[in-house]
Amino acid sequence: MRGYLLLLFTVVLFFGCKKNETCEIPEEIAKIPVDIKVDRLEQRFFKIKTVPEMQVFLNQEPLLRDKFLLRDRYPSEELMAQNLLRLASDTSIHKLVRQSDETFKDMSGVEQDLENALKHVKHYYPAFHIPKVQTFISGLSRDLLVSDSLIVMGLDFFIGRKASFRPQAPQYILERYEKENLAPSVMLLVSNKFNKTDFVNQEMLDEMIDYGKSYYFTKQMMPCTPDSLIIWYTGQELADVKYNEGKIWAHLLEKGLLYETSQFVIRKYIGERPNVPEISERCPGRIATWVGWQIVNKYMENNPEVTLQQLMDEKNARKILERSKYKPQKK
């Protein structure tokens, strides 16, 4: 098994990351009354000049203050305001602000993606409350917050490769911090609200299906979005693993990994890594989460009576695997 991907990468097809321009949202979903207007808080924040002004801002934005900026980490609101004023006055951060303004001068695409995605959520979950959507620049301290009442997008993380300052992260992680990844990343976090999982046994299969359900949910909410943007693979990586799906699955079976309970071993296939050399130097990290997605896809394909809501409520990973009849063949 070892090294097989190296022999086959030259014959795979390339699947790009461009949005499907012909994709249309069903009329019954399109007409759901969801109107997303992103509140650009950084535009107000970086004009603040005094501690009292900062305190007024924080009192005007209590959700941002408490959930994104983590008020409980400060001994007092005055100390919090003093600390944030230093951020608002930092000339190096102002450079990021200007670059963010250039990159996100037009937020209409992001707004439309989120609006369409949240319309889908309301379609499947009518009681879902549409959260307030805001942007902020935190000096690369926090990228995203998604809660029941608030979505905050840290735009400084998503300026992309042209940014003067970038998060302290390996290159393979930095590649996902691009503008086109913003809305899919938000929706992955939204999926957590609906994804019921039982980690009592903490087998690798449990985590595979947990991720698989989140990816499946996000794809249902954003059907026009390429899979590569949902799972944070490049188009080439996605094409490669799809071509080698049977061999990847055979490796997991032959090594007895599905029911592995050692977190040290599980992290090799689930966790963030540039690659999974246990399979191949060219096999991208988190490969078992992608396999989990394929299992969930097959489960829903072979069990058409199962609704999205029932899938997200299902905690039995072994049941999903068994009823998926997932058996990719080696090529």
N, C-alpha and C positions, 0 to 999 in steps of 0.2 A: 504493500500500500504506500509506503513512504516515498515521496517524490513524484507521485503520479500526476499531480497537477502541472508540474513543470513540462511534461510531455504533451499536454493537451491544450495549453493556453494559446498556441498559435492557430488553432482551428475554430475557436469560438467566435460567435457573432458579437458585435458591439451593440449594446443597448444604451442609447443616450439618456440624458437627464432632462430633456425638454418636456415641457408640459404638453399633454395631449390636446391639441388645438380643436379637435373635432368633438371633444367630450362635452356633453350637454347635461345639465341638471334637470331631473324630472320636474314637470310643472307643479306638481303637488308639493314638492320641496321648495322650489324657487319662490313660491308665493307665500311661504311662511314669514310672518313679519319679524324679521331680525335686521336691525340696522346698526352696523358697527362703525363708530366714529372714534378713531384712536386719539386719545388725549396726550399730546406731546409735552409731558411735564418738564422735561429737560429745558425746554425753551423758557419756562418761567424760573426754574431753579438756578440757572447760571447767570441770571440777572440780579440775584439777591446779593446785597452788600453788607448787611448788618445782622447780628444775632437776633434782634427782635423781628426782623423781616423773615428770617429763617423759621422762627417759632410760629409765626403766622402761617407760613407755607405748610409746616408740619401739621398744624391744627386743621388746616383746610383739607389735608390729604391723610386722614387717620389710617386708612387701610394701607397705603404706601408706607407710612411711618411705622406701623406696627408689624406688618407682614413682610415687606420687602426690605426695609431698612432696619428692621429688628430693634424696635424701641427697647425691649427688655434687656438688651445687652448694655445699656447705658444707665448709670446711676440716677440721672436726672434728665429732663427734657432740655434744660439749658446746656448741659454738657454735650448732649446729642446735637443740638443746634450749633454749638461752637465747632464741633468736629466736622459737621457737614458744611459749614461756612468755609472751612479750609479747603474742602473738596471743590466747592463752587468758585473759590478764588484761585485755584491751582492753574497756572498758565499752560502747563503741559496737558492737563485734562481738557482745557479749552481747545487745544488742537484736535483732540478726539471729537469734541463737540462739533467743530467745523466740518470734519470729515464725515461724521454721522449725518450732518445736515445735507451734505452733498449726496451721500449714498441713499438716504431716506427722504430726500426732498419731496419725492412723490410716494406717498404711502398707500395710494389707491389700490395697488396690486395686493399688498399684504392685507389691507382692509377687506378687499373682495374675497380673498382666500379664506380669511377667518369668518367672514359673514356667511359664505356658502357652507363652510364646515359646521358652523354652529347651527345653521338651519337644518342640516342633516341630524345633528344631535337632538334638536327639538322635535324632529320628525319621529325619531325612534324613542325619545324620552320626553314626552310633552310637558312633564313637570319640571324639566331642567330650567334653571334660572340663568339667563344670559349674564355673565359677569361683565363688569366694567373693564375696558381695555385701555391700558396706559403704556407709555414708553418712558424710559429713564436712562440716564448715563451715570453709572456708579463708580467710574474709575476702574473698571474691570474687576469689581468685587462680586458681582452676581449677574448671571445671564437671564434667568427666567423665574417667574413666580406664577403659578396657576393655582388658584383657590376657588371655592364656590362663588365668591363674590368679586374676585379681582384677578385680572391677568396683567402682569407687568413684563414688558420685554426690554431687556438691557441692550440697547442698540449698539453700544460700544463693542460688544462681543461679536456682532454680526456685520461690522463694516467690511470685513473680508481681508484678503491678502494685501491690499494696498494701505491698510491702517498703519499709522506711525507706531502704535503700541498694540500688542496682541496679548491675549491671555497666556499665562505661563502653562503651556500644555504641549505635548508632543505634536509633531506636524500632522500625524494621521488624525488627531482630534481637531486641530485647527482647521482642517479642510472642511469640516462640517459647519463651521461658523461663517456661513455665507448668507446673503440676503434670502436666497431661495429656500434655505433650510428653516427659516424663522417660523412660518406658519405650521409646517409639519411638526416641528419640535414642540410647539405649543399644544398641538392636538394629541401628541403622544402623552403629554402630561395630563391633558383632560381625560384620557382613557383610564387613568388611575382611579377616577371617581366611580367607574362602573365595573372595573375588573376585579372580580372576586376570586381570590386564590387562597388555598390552604397549604401553608408551608410546614405542616406538622412533621412530615418525614424529610423534607428538604432534599429530595432527590433531584438530580439534574433535570429529569423530565419535567418536574414541577416548574422549574424556572424557565425551561424551554417553552412550555405551553403558556406560561404567564406572559412572557415577551411576545409570543406568537399571537395571543389574543389582543394585546395592545397594538401590534402592527396591523392586525386584521381590522380592528376597530377604526384605527386612523385611516386606513385605506377606504373603508366604507364611508367615513365622514368626508374624505377628500378623494373621490374616485378619479378625478382628473390629474392627480399628482403622481409622478413616476415613483415606482417602488424604491428606487435608489435614494430619493430624498427622504423617504419615510424611515429607512433603515440606516441611512448615513453611509451607504456604500457608493463608490463611484459606479458609473455605468458599466465600466469594464469589469470591475469586481463582481457586480451582480451577474453579468453574462457568464463569467468564469464559474461561479459557484453553481449557477443553474445548469451549465453544461456538465459539471462534475457532481451533480446532486447524488447520483447513485453511489458513487465511490465515497463521498463524504458520509452518507448514511451507513454504508458498509463499515467504515472505520468506527463509527459510534457503536455499532452493534458488536463488532468483533472485539472491541476493547471493553465491552460491558459497561458503557458509560451512562446509559439512560437511567439506571437506578443507582448511580454513584452518589454517595453521601458525603465524601470528603470535599470540603470547601476548597482545599488547595487544588484538587483536580478539577472541580467544577469551574473555578475561575479561569482555568486555561481555555475553556471552550465558551464560557458565557461572558467573562469579564473583558475589560478594555485591554487590547493588545494590538500591536501593529500587524501581527499575523499569528497563525497557529502552526508553528513548525512541527508539532506532533503529527499534523496531516501533511503540510507542505509549507515551505517558506513563502509561497504565493497565496496561501489560503488566508483570507482576511480575518481579523479578530471578530469575536462575538458570533462565530459561525453557527454555534448551536442555537442561538436565538433566531437566526434565519431559518434553520431547519424546523424550529418550533412553529414559525409562521407557515411554512409549507404544510406541516401536519394539520394546523388549524384550517388552512384553505381546503385541504382534502376532506376534513371532517365536515365542513359546511357544504361542500360540493356533494358528498355522498349521503348527507342527511338533510335534505331540503326542508324537512318539517321543523328543523331547529331554527329558531329566530335568533337575531343578533343579541337580544336581551337574554335569552336562555344561554347562549354561548358565554356571555360575559359573567353570568351567574354560576356557571358550571365550575366547580372546584376540583373535580376528579380528573387529573391529567391522564391517568392510565385509561380511563374511559374514552377520553377524546382520542388518544392514540389508537386504541383498539377499533373504535368505530370509524376512524378516518380511513382505515385500510391503506395506510400510507406505505408504499413499497416501491420507491424509485429504483429503476434498473441501472446497472452499470453500463457505460458506453465503451 
